Amino acid sequence: MAKMSNPKMHNVRFYKPAPNAVYCMALQPQESKLAISRSDARIEIWNLTHCPFIERTIASSAENFSIEGLIWCDTRLFSVGLHGLLIEYDLYKLEVRNKLVVTGGAAFCLDINAEKNRIAVGTEQGYLNIFKIAEDEMLFEKFLDKQEGRILCLKFDQSGEFIVSGGLDAIRIWSVSTNQALHKMVTGRSDSNKPTIVWCLAVTEDFTIISGDSRGILTVWDGKLGTQLESYQSHRADILSVCLSEDKTSVYCAGVDPNIINYVRVKVKDDTQKWVRSIQRKIHEHDVRAMVIDGHKLYSSGVDGYLACSYHPPKTLLKFPPILQNPCVKVCSKARYVMLRYPDFIEVWSLGTANNAKDEQTGLFMLDTNPKKLVVIRKTVKNAAGERSEGIICATMSDDGTLILYSTRLGVRLLKLECDDESPKLIPIEMMDDLGEVPCTSAIFTSNKRLILAPNTGGLRVVGFDNDSPVLIQNVDASSEFRDAITLLTVSSCSQYVVGGNAKGDIVVWTLKNYQYIYYCKLPKYQLCPTAMAIHPKLPNLVVTYSDNKIIEFSLKEAQLTKFSRSLSKNLPKQLTTKYSTIRSVTFDPRVDHVIILHDDDSIIVIDKDKVTCTKDVKVPRFENNIDGRQSQQIAVRTIRKYKHLVHLSWLSDDEMVAVEVNPLGLIEQLPPCLVQNSFGRK
């Protein structure tokens, strides 16, 4: 059989998302969930069970434009911000559930007591607000005596009877029952004209208080007596974050000086204890604003936007880029367009066309036409604070490039794109039958020009078009099959099958019968979350990948796993199951039916079903640039390593592919200057 040539590759490098800084993080250890807020007020829920990945995203909004603090109450998530609101989120609908106004203006910090029934909020005007947490609501209870100056950080003690707060030049210990401050501990100043700002606090079980301030000093206090015990000049600039280990015997601190320094508690003479400097980690170049510890793993992030995971043993450092949850790219093969989704706007580009001539120096194909930006779509809302952009929850585009749909918290909007002349036009299409009022968590166009919506209220909506006017055809009830929002949605090329998946691991298949989609089957439940899925364009086979990089192939015709899938599950190489980045998308070689192509952050994985299934311990062969599935190698799985931050990979035609990549240098170039540090002893 003749060897097939490699396809032409469109390496899209004009996707340039901003590295939005991480402001705060909150860990939910029971389910290994990490909530992260970014500078654009977007909240990402990361699943840390196996390979860390973004499980769901709560988009920013003009109403909730600031997030300065996050906290979990079991499975409920709360935040505060400069808008002066305490907000609870609905993690099913991915929107705000409840909100209460706090006394004292802008809110900078919050904490929850050990019994999970009270939340304390610190504000600009020096008020400590106490809120009671009931089963389905939150109620304002009281506020403590007003202090001078803003409250920038606070922590409950283990008993919940006392609150420690930090601000300008002082740390106060409050009694929740009497509403009064029991102790005021003055930090001192390095410059008499410059106040010392206490940025962060941590409290141990024996009421030892650890603070980090703007002088770069880590201070240990006795909370019972209100006295200073120890003080260390650990950093050259502000300490913005401290976090304690689970056993409360180790503390990490970092900030504007990004060195992460560890202090451990040791016993000295006369059974007294002392905090001793231990290891130092250089992970970030810019400010570290948030840290949490999950078991023996330290998660840190800040101005650079990267989420770093470090632990020992073995000495390991993983860094996850500030890229949106998939899918954030849609390739329209008929129109030769690519849609790029950003946090609060959308870009549509036309791809270039190449001839067969190659540049002698670079080896790249010469372009007849260059890529061109066609339109930018942004939804703005005016309020008392001015004009602000609404965050994009999801977006999709029809394969012929004529229809664009996107969803914000305000609902769904449908646009028609006309590119008849040099200036493309966007024409709004009115959504009838209340279709535009409910936000969607996922959406996709079918090949027969229908639109499948996954509203955040549950189920599916099937929309048809009558002379470009959307008409609701069917409401699909999925309440018995799904216990969470649909975040993954795919449809077969013939529109016969629709498959939806969620973060709970539920994957349901609907089939088209008498012009209606009806429930067909549910895939076997796996213990981890699906990260990507796709249906073969020619065969009725569904491929699903999970967060541990497990890969399954499910026959939609027979409603069971294929023989190849069972063989691959038993013999998937350890090189894939031990990778630290999850698979982002699945595609298939249109020239041959037996090749599956997947990709993660830096690798393309090619699986040839006709080759011998390798054993777990076999070394997966690596190629520099070879997508072709027909090779002399007899191993079913091989990888291609040539990308960094590969966001999307799909076919444009039988001999063309599109690879969308985020350049790490492009992220670094957008960052502000970092703290200048001496190296190699030079001044």
Secondary structure, 3 states (H helix, E strand, C coil): CCCCCCCEEEEECCCCCCCCCEEEEEEECCCCEEEEEECCCCEEEEECCCCCEEEEEECCCCCCCCCCEEEEECCEEEEECCCCEEEEEECCCCEEEEEEECCCCCEEEEEECCCCCEEEEEECCCCEEEEEECCCCEEEEEECCCCCCCCCEEEECCCCCEEEEECECEEEEEECCCCCEEEEEECCCCECCECCEEEEEEECCCCEEEEEECCCEEEEEECCCCEEEEEEECCCCCEEEEEECCCCCEEEEEECCCCEEEEEEEECHHHCEEEEEEEEECCCCCCEEEEEEECCEEEEEECCCCEEEEECCCCEEEEECCCCCCCCEEEECCCCEEEEECCCEEEEEECCEEEEEECCCCCCEEEEECCEEEEEEECEEEECCEEEECCCCEEEECCCCCEEEEEECCEEEEEEEECCCCCCEEEEECCCCCCCCCCEEEEEECCCCCEEEEECCCCEEEEEEECCEEEEEEEECCCCCCCCCEEEEEECCCCCEEEEEECCCCEEEEEEECCEEEEEEECCCCCCCEEEEEECCCCCEEEEEECCCCEEEEECCCCEECHHHHHHHHHCCHHHHCCCCCCCEEEECCCCCCEEEEECCCEEEEEECCCECCCCCCCCCEECCCCCCCCCCCECEEEEECCCCEEEEEEEECCEEEEEECCHHHHHHCCCCCCCCCCCCCC
